[in-house]
Amino acid sequence: MTFMAAATLVMGCKDEPEIPTGKPVNQEEEKPEEKPKPTEKNTISILAIGNSFSVDAMQYLYGFLQEAGYKEIHLGNLYIGSCTLKTHYGHFSANDKAYTYYTNDSGSWSSKSDFSPIEALTSRKWDYISMQQASADSGMPDSFDPYLGQMVEIVTKNRPEAKLLWHMTWAYQANSSHASFPKYDKDQMKMYESIVSAVKAKVVPVKAFTQIIPCGTAVQNLRTSFIGDNITRDGHHMSYNIGRYVTALMWARQIVGLDVEKSSYRPADQKFTDNQVLAMKDAVEKAFKKPFEVTESAYKVSNDPDDNPEYKYPEYKPNAALRKVLTDAGYDLTDYKELEYKYHAYSYYNSSKSSMLEAKSSGSTASNIDQFGSIGIYEKKDLPVGTLIVCKGRAYRPEGWISLSTKNSTRPATVSKEIVMVDNSWWASYNYRAFNISWEGNIHMSEEQMNAIPEGFAIFVPTKEVTVK
């Protein structure tokens, strides 16, 4: 099923992104302050001093603020692509017309070019003003000095009543080609941890900041879900659907205390499945509670084909050829039921990664994605002792997990044996298993070969207890 809702127009976006994190700076990390849903106050205004990362994060914010009870909403975004704190300070101190100024007062974004920053600051009494570092420098603490303090001084001088927010940005996608990714050894977790460290060292001690919006943590949390590392559109900017939705939800949760569980807002120009929304809400709520550490998703796996909106599983067809393989080997198939599995072309499970399922239908561009199709995930009750796995002209890796939230250091070996009977040693310490299926020789498959994979793989589950020697 998909969800759709209130209208919001997509705002233009250029160059680089930046990231938010969320919780009041001086707040106990284990006991986050619950901000009440607005009742008496029905007006809110938020200004971002940012770049394309603030464009991403604020895209759907208006709809969430409406849902939180606000009737009059004013959003602003002072934008320069890839803008650092140093560059912001240069333009603010000179008050030159260097910015594109995005505004949203009605649910739709509009823009003005050649705009001066002080004019935007003084155009209204802003309730909140956010700042951020350019994504490339977000985990480089030395890049914050002295410009963060200088920016705080200018902003508070012109808008002393505004509450300052820090937008903690996200780490790049693991296979990102961004020119600055080598600063972090092209290591996503190293970049994330560097961002957290920089915020703790340079932002948290600044008392002027009342809250940190932990978008970077929300994104990292979501990457541990079935959605995986498929949240950007180019390796660093948020995707137009899931990425922009989860970051806007993080802003609303952090700033105004939106009840994430009860939220039903969906941008009219995007579609989401039930499981995607649940995973995004889970990621945001966990980031709110623990803004400086990754918390594993509760939504590790989804076998719902609707979670891959452009992909539909083919109808399962009983496999007469593999039935004959078993009967020729002496098995009485009246004691077995053929398992009608869902075959997912151009995909494979990886038990050694947080993003468990790589799938072309989910946006994966892995170089080996055309070598595998997959089925799974199964528990012991699904494949009991005595189950027969039949493979002819194909090979398979029977991936295994003790816990779906725990990565393995090693993966099970590839199997090409024609008939395997499941026993206790096959399950070993695993509680879950899945199958990556390829042609023998592990070839790059044509579409015809990919679609023919199920002809060489079948599973037969016993209908009565089987004694395995």
TIFIDREN-791523 format. One record per residue (C-alpha): residue in three letters; x, y, z. Coordinates in steps of 0.2 Angstrom, whole numbers, plus 5000, padded with zeros to 4 digits. Example, Ala and Ser with C-alpha at 12.3 -4.5 7.8 and 13.67 -1.06 7.14 Angstrom:
BEGIN
ALA506249785039
SER506849955036
END
This chain:
BEGIN
MET500050005000
THR500650184997
PHE500250345006
MET499950514998
ALA499450675005
ALA499550865006
ALA500350964992
THR502151034993
LEU503151084978
VAL504951034975
MET506151174978
GLY507651194966
CYS509251124973
LYS511051154968
ASP512751084972
GLU513151024990
PRO512150965005
GLU512250995024
ILE511650895039
PRO510550915055
THR510550825072
GLY509250845085
LYS509150875104
PRO509351035115
VAL511151055117
ASN511151055136
GLN509950915137
GLU510250745145
GLU510550625131
GLU509650485139
LYS508150585144
PRO507750695129
GLU506550835133
GLU504850805126
LYS504250965117
PRO502350995118
LYS501351005103
PRO500851185100
THR499151235106
GLU499051425110
LYS500451475098
ASN499951455080
THR501351555071
ILE503151495068
SER504551555058
ILE506151465054
LEU507651535044
ALA509151425039
ILE510851485035
GLY511451345024
ASN511651265007
SER510851124997
PHE510851015013
SER509651135021
VAL508651135005
ASP508450945006
ALA508050945025
MET506751085024
GLN505851035008
TYR504350945016
LEU504551045033
TYR502951155030
GLY501851005029
PHE502450935046
LEU502251105054
GLN500451115048
GLU500150945055
ALA500951005072
GLY499551135073
TYR500351295066
LYS499251395056
GLU500451535050
ILE502151465045
HIS503651565038
LEU505151465031
GLY506751545024
ASN508351475018
LEU509851575014
TYR510751465001
ILE512451464993
GLY512951294986
SER514251204996
CYS514351355008
THR515551335022
LEU515451435039
LYS516951535033
THR516051585017
HIS514451625026
TYR515451735038
GLY516251825023
HIS514651865015
PHE513751915032
SER515152035037
ALA515152115020
ASN513252105019
ASP513452075000
LYS512052004989
ALA512751834987
TYR511351724992
THR509851644984
TYR508451664996
TYR507151534997
THR505451565006
ASN503951465010
ASP502451555017
SER501051455009
GLY501651275006
SER502551314991
TRP504351374989
SER504951524979
SER506651604977
LYS507451774975
SER509251784968
ASP510551914973
PHE509951934991
SER510852005006
PRO510951905022
ILE510552045034
GLU509052095025
ALA508451915027
LEU508851915045
THR507952075049
SER506452045038
ARG505451975052
LYS505651915070
TRP506251735067
ASP505851605081
TYR507251495075
ILE508851515065
SER509851365060
MET511651355055
GLN512751215048
GLN514451175041
ALA514751125023
SER514650935021
ALA516450925016
ASP517051005032
SER515650945043
GLY516850825052
MET518350935052
PRO518351035069
ASP519751155064
SER518651215050
PHE517351285063
ASP518551415070
PRO518451565072
TYR516951575060
LEU515651485070
GLY515851615084
GLN515851755072
MET514251695064
VAL513451675081
GLU513951855085
ILE513151935070
VAL511551835070
THR511251865089
LYS511652045087
ASN510252065073
ARG509051935080
PRO509351925099
GLU507651845102
ALA507851705090
LYS508351525096
LEU509851465087
LEU509851285080
TRP511351185074
HIS510951075059
MET512050915060
THR512250845043
TRP512450665036
ALA513850565030
TYR514050515012
GLN513450355004
ALA514750225006
ASN515050214987
SER514950404985
SER516150484972
HIS516150654981
ALA517850744979
SER517950774998
PHE517550595003
PRO519350545004
LYS519550665018
TYR518650525028
ASP519550385019
LYS517950355009
ASP517250275025
GLN515450315029
MET515550275048
LYS517150375050
MET516350525042
TYR514850505053
GLU515850485069
SER516950635064
ILE515350745061
VAL514750695079
SER516450725086
ALA516550895078
VAL514850945084
LYS515150895102
ALA516850985102
LYS516351145093
VAL514451165094
VAL513851095111
PRO514951215121
VAL514151365113
LYS512751415124
ALA511851515111
PHE511351355102
THR509751295111
GLN509551135100
ILE510451015088
ILE509450935074
PRO510250765072
CYS509850735054
GLY511550645052
THR511050515065
ALA509250495058
VAL510050455041
GLN511250335048
ASN509950245058
LEU508850225043
ARG510350155034
THR510250005046
SER508449965040
PHE507949865025
ILE508050025015
GLY509950015017
ASP511150135010
ASN509950204997
ILE509450375004
THR510450494993
ARG510150534975
ASP511950554970
GLY512950494984
HIS512850644995
HIS511150744993
MET509650675000
SER508450574988
TYR506950674983
ASN505750554992
ILE506450455007
GLY507950565011
ARG507050725011
TYR505550655020
VAL506650585035
THR507650745037
ALA506150855037
LEU505250745050
MET506850755060
TRP506750945060
ALA504850935065
ARG505150815079
GLN506650905086
ILE506051085085
VAL504151075089
GLY504050905096
LEU502950825082
ASP502150665088
VAL503050555075
GLU502050395079
LYS500450485075
SER501050585060
SER500050555044
TYR500750695033
ARG501350635016
PRO501950755002
ALA500750744987
ASP502250724975
GLN502950574983
LYS502350394987
PHE502950285002
THR502550115007
ASP501950075025
ASN503549995029
GLN504650135023
VAL503650265033
LEU503750145049
ALA505650135046
MET505850325044
LYS504850365059
ASP505850235069
ALA507550315063
VAL506950485068
GLU506250445085
LYS507850345089
ALA508950495083
PHE507950615095
LYS508250495110
LYS510150465105
PRO510750605094
PHE512550565094
GLU512550375091
VAL511850255078
THR510350145084
GLU509949995074
SER508249995065
ALA506849895071
TYR506349865052
LYS507849765046
VAL506949665033
SER505449685021
ASN504949555009
ASP503449655004
PRO503649684985
ASP502749854987
ASP504349914996
ASN505149904979
PRO503750004969
GLU504549974952
TYR504749784955
LYS503449644956
TYR503849474960
PRO503449344946
GLU502149214950
TYR502949054956
LYS502748904944
PRO502948724951
ASN504548654945
ALA504248494936
ALA506148464931
LEU506748484949
ARG505348364955
LYS506048234943
VAL507748264950
LEU507148214967
THR506048064962
ASP507548004952
ALA508548014968
GLY507247904977
TYR506248034986
ASP504348014989
LEU503648184985
THR502048144993
ASP502948185009
TYR503448355004
LYS502648524999
GLU503548634986
LEU503948804993
GLU503148944983
TYR504549074985
LYS504649254980
TYR506049274968
HIS506949444967
ALA507949474952
TYR509549584952
SER509749574970
TYR510749484984
TYR510849475003
ASN512449515012
SER512549455030
SER514149555033
LYS513349725030
SER512049835038
SER511149865022
MET510649675021
LEU509849675004
GLU510649754988
ALA509349774975
LYS509349854958
SER507449894961
SER507949994977
GLY509250094968
SER510849984970
THR512150014957
ALA513349874963
SER514449814949
ASN513949634953
ILE512049664954
ASP511749574938
GLN512549414944
PHE511249364957
GLY509349344961
SER508849314978
ILE507449234989
GLY507249245008
ILE507249285023
TYR506749115032
GLU506649065050
LYS506948885056
LYS505048855056
ASP504948895038
LEU506348775033
PRO506348635046
VAL507548485047
GLY507248375032
THR506948515020
LEU507648475003
ILE508548614993
VAL508748564974
CYS509948664963
LYS510348614945
GLY511448714933
ARG511448854947
ALA512448894963
TYR511848974978
ARG512549054994
PRO511449015009
GLU511649175019
GLY511349165038
TRP511149275053
ILE511049245071
SER510149405073
LEU509549515059
SER510249665068
THR512049585070
LYS513249585055
ASN514349425052
SER516249435051
THR516149295038
ARG514849235026
PRO514249055022
ALA515148975007
THR514348954990
VAL513448784986
SER513248694970
LYS512748524976
GLU511248464967
ILE510248404982
VAL510548465000
MET509448405015
VAL509248525029
ASP509848465046
ASN510348545063
SER512148565056
TRP511448665041
TRP510648785053
ALA512048785065
SER511948945076
TYR510949035063
ASN509149085066
TYR508849165049
ARG509349115031
ALA509149175014
PHE509849124996
ASN510849214983
ILE510649124967
SER511749134952
TRP512149024936
GLU513648904939
GLY515249004935
ASN514449164943
ILE514149254926
HIS513449424922
MET511749374917
SER510649434903
GLU508849474907
GLU508349314899
GLN509649214910
MET509049314926
ASN507249274923
ALA507749084921
ILE508549074938
PRO507048994946
GLU507048854934
GLY508548784942
PHE508148814961
ALA506848744972
ILE506448704990
PHE505348554996
VAL504748565014
PRO504248405023
THR502448385027
LYS502848265041
GLU504348235053
VAL505848175044
THR507248075052
VAL508948145046
LYS510448025049
END
